[in-house]
Amino acid sequence: MGYITHGNREYEFEDRTLAHLKVVIGQKLSRREPFFLSWSLPIAKGSGRYELWISEHSPIAFRFSGGKQPELNQDWLRALLAISHSSRGLVVLTEMDALKWAKRNPVLAA
């Protein structure tokens, strides 16, 4: 498991998911596009939802537990980036959910 540090809080994500989020967040911030980052917690972790405001002024860091860079799925990246332009902002999706989203929204995920 890896972590996004935002301000003085750490949020846990699986390394492969975190690698995809890092790329999309980096793209958004390089364009100076602030956005919300949101995800739901599983029942085992108490349920609920997190939403963070991410901007070029937000201190953010990524810490990975593994030493190797995970392989990136371009379809997953495109789906996350497309979703990030919605009013909800960047919603953390599993790889499978991102691929399902891309099939339902082929024009947006292109």
C-alpha positions in Angstrom: 0.0 0.0 0.0 1.1 3.5 -0.7 0.0 6.9 0.5 -1.0 10.4 -0.8 0.0 13.0 1.7 -2.2 16.1 1.5 -1.4 18.8 4.0 -0.6 16.9 7.2 -2.8 13.8 6.5 -2.0 10.6 4.8 -4.5 8.6 2.7 -3.9 4.9 1.8 -4.2 3.5 -1.7 -3.0 0.4 -3.4 0.3 1.1 -5.2 -1.0 0.5 -8.7 -4.0 2.8 -8.1 -1.7 5.4 -6.6 0.6 5.3 -9.7 -2.4 6.1 -11.9 -3.6 8.8 -9.6 -0.2 10.4 -9.6 -0.1 10.7 -13.4 -3.6 12.2 -13.6 -3.0 14.6 -10.7 0.3 15.6 -12.2 -1.4 16.3 -15.6 -4.1 18.4 -13.9 -1.7 20.4 -11.8 0.7 21.0 -14.7 -2.2 22.7 -16.5 -3.1 24.6 -13.3 -6.5 22.9 -13.1 -7.7 22.7 -9.5 -10.1 19.9 -8.7 -11.7 17.6 -6.1 -10.2 14.2 -5.5 -12.8 11.8 -4.1 -13.2 8.2 -3.2 -15.4 6.0 -1.1 -14.2 3.9 1.9 -15.2 0.2 2.0 -17.3 -1.0 4.9 -14.3 -2.7 6.5 -12.7 0.7 6.8 -15.8 2.4 8.2 -17.6 3.4 5.0 -18.0 7.1 4.1 -16.3 9.2 1.5 -13.3 11.5 1.3 -13.1 14.6 -0.9 -10.0 16.7 -1.1 -9.4 20.0 -2.8 -6.3 19.7 -4.9 -4.7 22.8 -6.4 -1.2 24.0 -7.3 -1.1 25.5 -3.7 -1.9 22.2 -2.0 1.0 20.4 -0.5 0.8 16.9 -1.9 3.2 13.9 -1.9 3.1 10.3 -3.0 4.7 7.5 -1.1 4.8 4.0 -2.6 5.5 0.8 -0.6 6.9 -1.1 -3.6 10.3 -0.3 -5.1 9.1 -0.9 -8.8 7.0 1.4 -10.8 3.7 -0.4 -11.6 2.7 -0.9 -15.2 0.3 1.9 -16.3 -2.9 1.1 -18.1 -3.5 3.9 -20.7 -7.3 3.2 -20.8 -7.5 3.6 -17.0 -5.5 6.8 -17.2 -7.8 8.2 -20.0 -10.9 7.3 -18.0 -9.6 8.9 -14.8 -8.6 12.1 -16.7 -11.9 12.3 -18.5 -13.8 11.9 -15.3 -11.7 14.6 -13.6 -13.2 17.2 -15.9 -16.7 16.6 -14.6 -18.3 18.6 -11.8 -17.4 15.7 -9.3 -13.7 16.0 -10.1 -11.3 13.1 -10.1 -13.1 10.1 -8.7 -10.9 7.2 -7.7 -12.1 4.1 -9.7 -10.7 0.6 -9.8 -9.1 -0.5 -13.0 -12.2 -2.7 -13.8 -14.6 0.2 -13.0 -12.6 2.6 -15.2 -12.7 0.1 -18.1 -16.4 -0.3 -17.7 -16.8 3.5 -17.7 -14.7 3.8 -20.8 -16.9 1.2 -22.6 -20.1 3.2 -21.7 -18.4 6.5 -22.6 -16.2 5.8 -25.6 -16.2 9.4 -26.9 -15.2 10.8 -23.6 -12.5 8.2 -22.9 -10.8 8.6 -26.3 
